[in-house]
Amino acid sequence: MPPIAEEARRIPSVPFPPRPTAPAHGDEFLAKVGYTIDRAQKYFEREQHPEGYWHRPLEANATMDAQYIFFMHFMGRVDVERQDRIVAHLLATQLPDGSWSLYPGAPGHLSNTIEAYAAMKMAGRAADDPALTRARDFILKNGGLAKAQVFTRCFLAYFGQYPWDGLPAMPAEIALLPSWFPINIYEMASWARGTVMPLVVLMAKRPYVPIPAGRGVEELWVRPPAPEDYAFLADPERIFCWRNFFLGLDRVLKLLGRSPIKPLRERALRKCADWILARQDVNGGWGGIQPAMVNSVMALRVLGYADDHPAVVKGIAAIEDFVIEEGEHIFFQPCVSPTWDTALAAKGLLDSGMAPDAPMLQKAADWLIAHQILKPGDWSVKNPDLEPGGWAFEFANDWYPDTDDTAVILMVLNRIRTGDERAKRRAITRGLNWTLGMQSHNGGWGAFDTDNLQELFNKIPFADMEAMLDQPTADLTGRHLELMGEFGYDVEMRRAKRGLAFLKRIQEPNGSWWGRWGVNYIYGTWSVLSGLRAIGEDLGAPYVRRAVAWLKSRQNEDGGWGETCDSYADPSLAGKGPSTPSQTAWALLALLAGEDELGPEVVRGIDYLTRRQQDDGAWDELHFTGTGFPRHFYLRYYMYRNYFPLMALGLFRSRAEAHLVRQAAVGTNGHGAAGEHRNGR
């Protein structure tokens, strides 16, 4: 894909318009909104780090804690105090039936429960401990170890607790396949690629780490295991399908794997080692995510790298940095989100009326500009002519900038007045050129790669979570339409036309859009409607009105909106669930984008946010509203509850005050207010 420097050079300067002033008599409800905004702004002022960024924890599920314990034992470096506090967190999150779930409110999850049980036994808990007894009953009732997912099987295999033949074949020789070959690592999503490369090393080396007697999990087999008990089952209803084809191929690869003759194995392992070492970030991590980091350090261990090797030392330090204390608990984060948090916090402050040259915004802008990535990454394999210029989600992840962070950062930087405007414009030009250049051929945007569409990868036995691809999505495409609108482009721009066509093709029959990176249809619909308004789409178009009507139909009795993570598995639950601050804010932002008038649904939603704010200016939110992998892995961003409501409250106030100003002007001119909205915007 060629660079788009010509388009980037046409960027106009688009100053953020000043917030209109309400008439002198004011309004009681707006005063309440203003009070809520002021408290929220003070919260962000207190929470900003001295360097200029914002960052709060990112929570997932019990597998993160369990795998941290596995990692400590694998590496032979157990911190007993940390281990005990991690176990305490596991016990605090166990459900009454003995299981652990994917997210609060969900039913027990078998593999999560197996890993939590195994980790606690490894840490020294006795099998007759009441918590383990309840967990074991749940596990056996649901099929036992034979039904464990692939990653769970892998971790247990390292400690001799699962037969290696029960793992799918993933030969290390896959690393040797060139990028032009239909099946190669660059057709996988970045997160899958960063996990698979070290994992094939571990599967080739088959390490065995002994554990003390009595700390294994053999009691979790329903009956003594036989090969047919842990085999991956074929689809009985369709003889000729990709799943059955790959299961047959898996059997063939396993037979070949038993042969002592593997002429390419050592070459493949060297290629994996070189690849892993080359992609280690300056902070010691890999890809900024737990699976890539933990697997990479363990892979280096089995390849013979000593504990004092710089790559191993830095890798362990990066993993330890993911352990976080929150109150009395210690838990392990799957990732950290400072860049994302900083960009969205700054956007919330701007949307709520903070001056573009406010010191805290200038500090945030300086921090963001300093973290722009100006070297090629894995994305450049498919885009060799595209100049770098994106941002990553984490403190350091130079190989994997993402389009979502980049788009939001660019919109924020464009509105902040910095001390060095020339440096800011250079950063914006590079960033806009890069992220718009990451558009896929179908018109949409993925997060880390372009044209990541090889569905076959989700059919292989290894991919039991069906998370091997980074396909273009509605939420990211909507974000890029919003980005283009922010910089003065309209629906006539070629990239905007292709993006609009993509969104129209994938709209749900009920008018909503599926959300890949937030839960779920509320998130996707918010992102798209924001993009449509910014790019200048006709808000009266039938497909836009369907989206707005769908959102209004999903408002809860308390005035808020919510959506359960279950909507990924059951679309009939789209837009249904207990109200949360973040999802209420997304719905409000979507309605504010989708129409000009402030309808009763918007007012009720704003009232919900004002009523739910805490005395410290923050909101409380226990539900998970972030998405890692749909149907399999969900996230709770601790700051989603705060900056998204601030955005919604701020934009509502601007719209309401502008409405009052217009009403006053219409009254002065002797015209009635009835025709005020006759011409839309």
DOZALO-267290 format. One record per residue (C-alpha): residue number from 1; x negated, y, z. Coordinates in steps of 0.5 Angstrom, whole numbers, plus 500, padded with zeros to 3 digits. Each point is the difference from the previous one (the first is absolute). Layout:
{NUM; {X; Y; Z}}
...
This chain:
{1; {500; 500; 500}}
{2; {497; 507; 498}}
{3; {499; 505; 505}}
{4; {505; 506; 500}}
{5; {495; 506; 501}}
{6; {504; 504; 495}}
{7; {506; 499; 504}}
{8; {497; 502; 507}}
{9; {497; 506; 497}}
{10; {507; 503; 499}}
{11; {501; 500; 507}}
{12; {504; 506; 502}}
{13; {499; 503; 507}}
{14; {507; 499; 504}}
{15; {500; 504; 506}}
{16; {505; 497; 505}}
{17; {506; 505; 501}}
{18; {501; 504; 506}}
{19; {506; 497; 505}}
{20; {506; 505; 499}}
{21; {502; 504; 506}}
{22; {507; 498; 503}}
{23; {505; 506; 501}}
{24; {499; 504; 507}}
{25; {506; 496; 503}}
{26; {497; 493; 499}}
{27; {503; 494; 501}}
{28; {501; 495; 507}}
{29; {499; 494; 496}}
{30; {494; 503; 496}}
{31; {497; 502; 507}}
{32; {500; 493; 502}}
{33; {497; 498; 494}}
{34; {494; 505; 501}}
{35; {499; 498; 507}}
{36; {499; 493; 498}}
{37; {495; 502; 495}}
{38; {496; 504; 504}}
{39; {500; 495; 505}}
{40; {497; 495; 495}}
{41; {495; 505; 497}}
{42; {497; 500; 507}}
{43; {500; 493; 501}}
{44; {496; 500; 493}}
{45; {495; 505; 503}}
{46; {499; 496; 506}}
{47; {499; 494; 496}}
{48; {495; 503; 495}}
{49; {493; 497; 501}}
{50; {494; 505; 500}}
{51; {498; 498; 493}}
{52; {506; 502; 497}}
{53; {504; 493; 499}}
{54; {506; 497; 503}}
{55; {500; 492; 502}}
{56; {504; 496; 504}}
{57; {501; 492; 500}}
{58; {502; 496; 495}}
{59; {503; 493; 503}}
{60; {502; 494; 497}}
{61; {502; 493; 503}}
{62; {497; 494; 504}}
{63; {495; 498; 495}}
{64; {496; 506; 500}}
{65; {498; 498; 508}}
{66; {500; 493; 499}}
{67; {495; 501; 494}}
{68; {495; 504; 504}}
{69; {500; 495; 505}}
{70; {498; 495; 495}}
{71; {495; 504; 497}}
{72; {496; 501; 507}}
{73; {500; 493; 501}}
{74; {498; 499; 492}}
{75; {494; 504; 501}}
{76; {498; 498; 507}}
{77; {501; 507; 503}}
{78; {506; 500; 505}}
{79; {501; 506; 504}}
{80; {504; 497; 506}}
{81; {503; 506; 502}}
{82; {503; 502; 493}}
{83; {502; 493; 499}}
{84; {504; 500; 507}}
{85; {503; 507; 498}}
{86; {502; 498; 493}}
{87; {503; 493; 503}}
{88; {504; 505; 505}}
{89; {503; 504; 493}}
{90; {502; 493; 497}}
{91; {504; 498; 506}}
{92; {503; 507; 501}}
{93; {503; 499; 493}}
{94; {502; 493; 500}}
{95; {508; 499; 499}}
{96; {504; 496; 505}}
{97; {500; 494; 496}}
{98; {493; 500; 500}}
{99; {498; 502; 493}}
{100; {497; 506; 497}}
{101; {504; 504; 494}}
{102; {497; 504; 494}}
{103; {503; 507; 503}}
{104; {505; 502; 506}}
{105; {507; 497; 499}}
{106; {498; 494; 496}}
{107; {501; 493; 501}}
{108; {493; 496; 502}}
{109; {495; 499; 495}}
{110; {497; 493; 499}}
{111; {493; 501; 498}}
{112; {500; 507; 505}}
{113; {502; 495; 505}}
{114; {495; 495; 498}}
{115; {494; 505; 500}}
{116; {502; 503; 507}}
{117; {500; 493; 503}}
{118; {494; 498; 497}}
{119; {496; 507; 502}}
{120; {503; 499; 507}}
{121; {497; 493; 501}}
{122; {494; 502; 497}}
{123; {499; 505; 505}}
{124; {501; 495; 506}}
{125; {508; 500; 501}}
{126; {502; 493; 502}}
{127; {505; 496; 496}}
{128; {505; 500; 506}}
{129; {500; 508; 501}}
{130; {507; 502; 499}}
{131; {499; 504; 494}}
{132; {497; 495; 497}}
{133; {505; 495; 501}}
{134; {505; 504; 497}}
{135; {496; 502; 494}}
{136; {499; 492; 499}}
{137; {507; 499; 500}}
{138; {501; 505; 495}}
{139; {495; 498; 496}}
{140; {502; 492; 500}}
{141; {507; 502; 499}}
{142; {498; 504; 493}}
{143; {496; 494; 497}}
{144; {493; 501; 504}}
{145; {493; 501; 497}}
{146; {503; 497; 493}}
{147; {504; 506; 499}}
{148; {494; 505; 501}}
{149; {499; 505; 495}}
{150; {493; 500; 496}}
{151; {496; 505; 504}}
{152; {502; 497; 507}}
{153; {498; 493; 497}}
{154; {493; 503; 498}}
{155; {499; 503; 507}}
{156; {502; 494; 503}}
{157; {495; 496; 495}}
{158; {494; 504; 503}}
{159; {501; 497; 507}}
{160; {501; 493; 497}}
{161; {508; 500; 502}}
{162; {502; 500; 493}}
{163; {498; 495; 494}}
{164; {497; 503; 495}}
{165; {504; 496; 495}}
{166; {506; 504; 502}}
{167; {497; 507; 497}}
{168; {501; 501; 493}}
{169; {494; 500; 495}}
{170; {497; 507; 499}}
{171; {493; 498; 497}}
{172; {495; 505; 501}}
{173; {498; 500; 492}}
{174; {506; 505; 499}}
{175; {495; 505; 502}}
{176; {496; 498; 493}}
{177; {506; 502; 496}}
{178; {499; 506; 496}}
{179; {505; 506; 500}}
{180; {502; 499; 493}}
{181; {503; 493; 502}}
{182; {507; 499; 501}}
{183; {499; 497; 507}}
{184; {495; 504; 504}}
{185; {499; 504; 506}}
{186; {502; 507; 497}}
{187; {507; 497; 498}}
{188; {501; 500; 508}}
{189; {502; 505; 504}}
{190; {494; 504; 504}}
{191; {502; 497; 507}}
{192; {501; 493; 497}}
{193; {493; 501; 496}}
{194; {497; 502; 507}}
{195; {502; 494; 504}}
{196; {499; 495; 494}}
{197; {493; 501; 499}}
{198; {498; 499; 507}}
{199; {505; 494; 501}}
{200; {498; 496; 494}}
{201; {493; 500; 503}}
{202; {503; 497; 507}}
{203; {504; 495; 496}}
{204; {494; 498; 496}}
{205; {496; 499; 507}}
{206; {505; 497; 504}}
{207; {497; 503; 507}}
{208; {501; 496; 506}}
{209; {500; 504; 507}}
{210; {501; 495; 506}}
{211; {505; 503; 505}}
{212; {500; 497; 508}}
{213; {504; 494; 501}}
{214; {507; 501; 501}}
{215; {500; 507; 496}}
{216; {503; 497; 494}}
{217; {507; 499; 497}}
{218; {501; 493; 498}}
{219; {506; 500; 504}}
{220; {503; 505; 495}}
{221; {501; 494; 495}}
{222; {507; 497; 500}}
{223; {497; 493; 498}}
{224; {493; 498; 499}}
{225; {498; 504; 493}}
{226; {500; 496; 494}}
{227; {498; 504; 493}}
{228; {508; 500; 498}}
{229; {501; 504; 506}}
{230; {496; 506; 498}}
{231; {500; 500; 493}}
{232; {503; 505; 496}}
{233; {507; 498; 497}}
{234; {502; 501; 493}}
{235; {506; 503; 498}}
{236; {505; 494; 499}}
{237; {505; 503; 496}}
{238; {495; 503; 494}}
{239; {495; 495; 498}}
{240; {497; 505; 495}}
{241; {499; 506; 504}}
{242; {493; 504; 501}}
{243; {501; 498; 508}}
{244; {500; 492; 498}}
{245; {494; 501; 495}}
{246; {496; 504; 505}}
{247; {501; 494; 505}}
{248; {498; 495; 495}}
{249; {494; 504; 498}}
{250; {498; 501; 508}}
{251; {500; 492; 500}}
{252; {495; 500; 494}}
{253; {496; 505; 504}}
{254; {499; 497; 506}}
{255; {498; 493; 497}}
{256; {495; 504; 496}}
{257; {498; 503; 507}}
{258; {498; 493; 503}}
{259; {495; 499; 494}}
{260; {493; 502; 503}}
{261; {498; 503; 493}}
{262; {502; 507; 500}}
{263; {495; 503; 495}}
{264; {503; 507; 501}}
{265; {501; 500; 507}}
{266; {494; 504; 503}}
{267; {500; 505; 495}}
{268; {507; 501; 501}}
{269; {499; 501; 508}}
{270; {494; 505; 498}}
{271; {505; 504; 496}}
{272; {505; 500; 506}}
{273; {494; 502; 505}}
{274; {498; 506; 495}}
{275; {507; 502; 499}}
{276; {501; 500; 507}}
{277; {494; 504; 502}}
{278; {501; 505; 494}}
{279; {507; 502; 503}}
{280; {498; 501; 507}}
{281; {502; 507; 502}}
{282; {496; 505; 504}}
{283; {503; 498; 506}}
{284; {499; 493; 499}}
{285; {507; 498; 498}}
{286; {503; 497; 494}}
{287; {506; 503; 496}}
{288; {502; 503; 507}}
{289; {505; 494; 502}}
{290; {499; 495; 505}}
{291; {500; 493; 495}}
{292; {495; 503; 496}}
{293; {495; 502; 506}}
{294; {501; 494; 504}}
{295; {499; 495; 494}}
{296; {494; 504; 498}}
{297; {496; 499; 506}}
{298; {502; 493; 501}}
{299; {498; 499; 493}}
{300; {493; 503; 501}}
{301; {499; 496; 506}}
{302; {502; 493; 496}}
{303; {495; 502; 495}}
{304; {494; 501; 505}}
{305; {500; 507; 501}}
{306; {497; 501; 507}}
{307; {504; 504; 506}}
{308; {495; 505; 499}}
{309; {501; 501; 493}}
{310; {502; 508; 499}}
{311; {506; 498; 496}}
{312; {502; 495; 505}}
{313; {499; 505; 506}}
{314; {504; 506; 496}}
{315; {505; 495; 498}}
{316; {501; 498; 508}}
{317; {500; 507; 502}}
{318; {506; 502; 495}}
{319; {504; 494; 502}}
{320; {499; 502; 507}}
{321; {502; 507; 499}}
{322; {507; 498; 498}}
{323; {502; 498; 507}}
{324; {504; 505; 503}}
{325; {502; 502; 507}}
{326; {507; 502; 500}}
{327; {503; 501; 508}}
{328; {498; 493; 503}}
{329; {500; 496; 494}}
{330; {494; 499; 495}}
{331; {502; 497; 493}}
{332; {496; 499; 494}}
{333; {502; 505; 494}}
{334; {501; 497; 493}}
{335; {497; 507; 497}}
{336; {499; 507; 502}}
{337; {504; 506; 497}}
{338; {497; 507; 501}}
{339; {500; 502; 493}}
{340; {507; 499; 499}}
{341; {502; 502; 507}}
{342; {496; 507; 499}}
{343; {503; 501; 493}}
{344; {507; 499; 503}}
{345; {499; 504; 506}}
{346; {498; 506; 496}}
{347; {506; 499; 495}}
{348; {504; 500; 506}}
{349; {497; 506; 503}}
{350; {501; 504; 493}}
{351; {507; 498; 499}}
{352; {502; 502; 507}}
{353; {497; 507; 498}}
{354; {493; 500; 503}}
{355; {496; 506; 497}}
{356; {496; 497; 494}}
{357; {494; 503; 503}}
{358; {501; 497; 507}}
{359; {493; 498; 503}}
{360; {503; 493; 502}}
{361; {502; 499; 492}}
{362; {493; 503; 498}}
{363; {496; 495; 504}}
{364; {505; 494; 498}}
{365; {498; 502; 492}}
{366; {493; 501; 502}}
{367; {500; 493; 503}}
{368; {504; 497; 494}}
{369; {495; 503; 494}}
{370; {494; 498; 504}}
{371; {503; 493; 499}}
{372; {502; 500; 493}}
{373; {496; 494; 496}}
{374; {496; 502; 494}}
{375; {497; 493; 498}}
{376; {503; 494; 496}}
{377; {504; 494; 504}}
{378; {503; 494; 498}}
{379; {505; 504; 496}}
{380; {495; 502; 495}}
{381; {500; 493; 497}}
{382; {506; 501; 496}}
{383; {499; 508; 500}}
{384; {493; 500; 498}}
{385; {500; 507; 497}}
{386; {505; 503; 506}}
{387; {496; 505; 504}}
{388; {500; 499; 508}}
{389; {504; 505; 505}}
{390; {505; 496; 504}}
{391; {500; 499; 508}}
{392; {501; 494; 504}}
{393; {505; 498; 505}}
{394; {494; 499; 506}}
{395; {494; 504; 502}}
{396; {496; 496; 495}}
{397; {502; 496; 494}}
{398; {496; 502; 494}}
{399; {501; 494; 496}}
{400; {508; 501; 501}}
{401; {503; 507; 499}}
{402; {508; 500; 499}}
{403; {504; 504; 496}}
{404; {505; 501; 506}}
{405; {495; 503; 505}}
{406; {498; 504; 494}}
{407; {506; 503; 497}}
{408; {502; 502; 507}}
{409; {494; 503; 502}}
{410; {500; 504; 493}}
{411; {507; 503; 502}}
{412; {497; 502; 507}}
{413; {494; 503; 497}}
{414; {503; 504; 495}}
{415; {504; 504; 505}}
{416; {495; 501; 506}}
{417; {496; 506; 499}}
{418; {493; 498; 502}}
{419; {493; 504; 501}}
{420; {497; 497; 494}}
{421; {505; 500; 494}}
{422; {495; 499; 495}}
{423; {499; 493; 503}}
{424; {507; 499; 501}}
{425; {502; 501; 493}}
{426; {494; 495; 498}}
{427; {503; 495; 504}}
{428; {507; 500; 498}}
{429; {497; 500; 493}}
{430; {496; 494; 501}}
{431; {506; 497; 504}}
{432; {506; 501; 495}}
{433; {496; 498; 494}}
{434; {498; 493; 504}}
{435; {507; 498; 503}}
{436; {504; 502; 493}}
{437; {495; 496; 496}}
{438; {502; 494; 505}}
{439; {507; 500; 496}}
{440; {501; 493; 498}}
{441; {503; 498; 493}}
{442; {507; 499; 502}}
{443; {500; 507; 502}}
{444; {500; 499; 508}}
{445; {494; 500; 505}}
{446; {497; 495; 505}}
{447; {496; 502; 506}}
{448; {493; 498; 498}}
{449; {500; 497; 493}}
{450; {503; 501; 493}}
{451; {504; 494; 497}}
{452; {499; 495; 505}}
{453; {506; 496; 497}}
{454; {497; 493; 500}}
{455; {506; 496; 503}}
{456; {497; 494; 500}}
{457; {496; 501; 506}}
{458; {506; 500; 504}}
{459; {501; 493; 498}}
{460; {494; 497; 502}}
{461; {500; 496; 507}}
{462; {496; 505; 503}}
{463; {505; 505; 499}}
{464; {505; 498; 505}}
{465; {501; 507; 502}}
{466; {501; 502; 493}}
{467; {496; 506; 501}}
{468; {494; 500; 495}}
{469; {502; 505; 495}}
{470; {500; 508; 501}}
{471; {506; 501; 495}}
{472; {503; 507; 498}}
{473; {505; 502; 505}}
{474; {506; 505; 500}}
{475; {497; 504; 506}}
{476; {493; 501; 498}}
{477; {503; 502; 493}}
{478; {505; 505; 503}}
{479; {494; 503; 504}}
{480; {496; 501; 494}}
{481; {506; 504; 497}}
{482; {500; 504; 506}}
{483; {493; 501; 499}}
{484; {501; 503; 493}}
{485; {505; 504; 502}}
{486; {496; 503; 505}}
{487; {495; 502; 495}}
{488; {505; 503; 495}}
{489; {501; 495; 495}}
{490; {507; 498; 498}}
{491; {504; 494; 497}}
{492; {497; 502; 493}}
{493; {493; 497; 503}}
{494; {498; 494; 496}}
{495; {499; 496; 507}}
{496; {506; 503; 503}}
{497; {504; 497; 494}}
{498; {497; 493; 501}}
{499; {501; 500; 508}}
{500; {507; 502; 499}}
{501; {502; 495; 495}}
{502; {496; 495; 505}}
{503; {505; 502; 506}}
{504; {506; 500; 496}}
{505; {499; 493; 498}}
{506; {499; 497; 507}}
{507; {505; 504; 504}}
{508; {505; 495; 504}}
{509; {507; 500; 497}}
{510; {502; 503; 507}}
{511; {496; 506; 498}}
{512; {494; 499; 505}}
{513; {493; 498; 498}}
{514; {496; 495; 504}}
{515; {494; 502; 504}}
{516; {494; 497; 500}}
{517; {496; 503; 506}}
{518; {505; 502; 504}}
{519; {507; 497; 503}}
{520; {503; 500; 495}}
{521; {505; 502; 495}}
{522; {501; 507; 504}}
{523; {492; 501; 499}}
{524; {500; 498; 493}}
{525; {506; 505; 499}}
{526; {498; 506; 503}}
{527; {493; 499; 497}}
{528; {504; 500; 493}}
{529; {505; 506; 501}}
{530; {494; 504; 503}}
{531; {496; 499; 493}}
{532; {506; 501; 496}}
{533; {502; 507; 503}}
{534; {492; 502; 500}}
{535; {500; 498; 492}}
{536; {506; 504; 498}}
{537; {505; 494; 499}}
{538; {507; 502; 499}}
{539; {503; 498; 507}}
{540; {507; 499; 497}}
{541; {498; 494; 496}}
{542; {504; 494; 502}}
{543; {494; 496; 502}}
{544; {498; 506; 505}}
{545; {507; 500; 503}}
{546; {501; 493; 501}}
{547; {493; 500; 504}}
{548; {503; 506; 504}}
{549; {507; 496; 501}}
{550; {496; 494; 502}}
{551; {496; 504; 506}}
{552; {506; 503; 502}}
{553; {504; 494; 501}}
{554; {495; 497; 504}}
{555; {500; 505; 506}}
{556; {501; 497; 507}}
{557; {505; 502; 505}}
{558; {495; 504; 504}}
{559; {498; 504; 494}}
{560; {494; 497; 499}}
{561; {497; 495; 495}}
{562; {497; 493; 501}}
{563; {498; 494; 496}}
{564; {498; 493; 502}}
{565; {493; 497; 497}}
{566; {505; 494; 499}}
{567; {502; 504; 494}}
{568; {494; 497; 496}}
{569; {503; 493; 500}}
{570; {507; 502; 500}}
{571; {502; 506; 495}}
{572; {507; 500; 503}}
{573; {497; 504; 506}}
{574; {497; 505; 496}}
{575; {501; 507; 504}}
{576; {502; 496; 506}}
{577; {497; 500; 507}}
{578; {500; 504; 507}}
{579; {498; 507; 499}}
{580; {493; 502; 500}}
{581; {497; 507; 500}}
{582; {495; 498; 494}}
{583; {506; 497; 496}}
{584; {505; 506; 502}}
{585; {494; 505; 497}}
{586; {499; 496; 494}}
{587; {508; 500; 498}}
{588; {500; 507; 502}}
{589; {495; 502; 496}}
{590; {503; 496; 494}}
{591; {506; 504; 501}}
{592; {497; 506; 500}}
{593; {496; 499; 493}}
{594; {507; 496; 497}}
{595; {504; 506; 501}}
{596; {500; 508; 502}}
{597; {506; 500; 504}}
{598; {499; 499; 508}}
{599; {506; 494; 501}}
{600; {503; 498; 506}}
{601; {495; 494; 500}}
{602; {494; 504; 500}}
{603; {502; 504; 506}}
{604; {502; 494; 504}}
{605; {493; 497; 498}}
{606; {497; 506; 502}}
{607; {504; 500; 507}}
{608; {498; 493; 501}}
{609; {492; 502; 499}}
{610; {501; 506; 505}}
{611; {504; 496; 505}}
{612; {494; 494; 500}}
{613; {494; 504; 501}}
{614; {497; 499; 506}}
{615; {497; 506; 505}}
{616; {493; 499; 497}}
{617; {502; 502; 493}}
{618; {500; 493; 498}}
{619; {505; 494; 498}}
{620; {500; 493; 502}}
{621; {500; 495; 496}}
{622; {500; 492; 501}}
{623; {502; 497; 493}}
{624; {495; 499; 495}}
{625; {501; 504; 494}}
{626; {494; 499; 496}}
{627; {498; 494; 495}}
{628; {494; 497; 499}}
{629; {503; 494; 496}}
{630; {507; 499; 499}}
{631; {503; 494; 504}}
{632; {494; 499; 503}}
{633; {496; 505; 504}}
{634; {503; 507; 502}}
{635; {497; 506; 504}}
{636; {502; 505; 505}}
{637; {496; 507; 499}}
{638; {500; 503; 506}}
{639; {500; 507; 497}}
{640; {506; 499; 495}}
{641; {505; 501; 505}}
{642; {497; 507; 501}}
{643; {498; 503; 493}}
{644; {506; 498; 496}}
{645; {505; 503; 504}}
{646; {496; 506; 501}}
{647; {500; 501; 492}}
{648; {508; 499; 500}}
{649; {501; 505; 505}}
{650; {496; 505; 497}}
{651; {503; 499; 493}}
{652; {507; 500; 503}}
{653; {498; 507; 503}}
{654; {497; 503; 494}}
{655; {506; 498; 496}}
{656; {505; 502; 505}}
{657; {497; 507; 501}}
{658; {500; 501; 493}}
{659; {507; 498; 500}}
{660; {501; 506; 505}}
{661; {496; 505; 496}}
{662; {504; 498; 494}}
{663; {507; 501; 503}}
{664; {498; 506; 503}}
{665; {498; 503; 494}}
{666; {506; 497; 496}}
{667; {504; 504; 506}}
{668; {497; 506; 499}}
{669; {501; 500; 492}}
{670; {507; 499; 501}}
{671; {500; 493; 497}}
{672; {504; 494; 504}}
{673; {495; 494; 502}}
{674; {504; 495; 496}}
{675; {496; 500; 494}}
{676; {494; 500; 503}}
{677; {498; 493; 498}}
{678; {503; 500; 494}}
{679; {494; 500; 496}}
{680; {496; 495; 504}}
{681; {493; 503; 502}}
